[in-house]
């Protein structure tokens, strides 16, 4: 399994609720990320989130398309996020959507982890890529 590490900047923009679509208590946000390091590129997606009456407890899901250069190969792939916070304790799972890779990243598979320390967002991508034909 290959490994790519680096940092990213993220911009999260709240989106207005749509009349007649879902529960207005579910927040919807646009996500834009700029990745640096072993993977260079742009991630764009949407997040749905909901807090609870208990401080520090919440959940979110998100779908994100990453267009990037990885290992000298160009293409895109999708990430699926599933996160919860239980009274301040986070749990996050981010997976590459199967068969979502395009161009030279076709066939990519794996997981991504995120850490935030001192206001800096870092990623750690564990992945496999088939050999080019």
KAJO-V789380 format. One record per run of one state. SS is the DSSP state (helix for helix, strand for strand, loop for the rest). FROM is the first residue (numbers start at 1). LEN is the number of residues. If there is no record, write none. Layout:
ss=<SS	SS>
from=<FROM	FROM>
len=<LEN	LEN>
//
This chain:
ss=<loop	strand	loop	strand	loop	strand	loop	strand	loop	strand	loop	strand	loop	helix	loop	strand	loop	strand	loop>
from=<1	2	16	27	38	39	52	58	71	73	87	89	97	103	106	109	118	120	129>
len=<1	14	11	11	1	13	6	13	2	14	2	8	6	3	3	9	2	9	5>
//
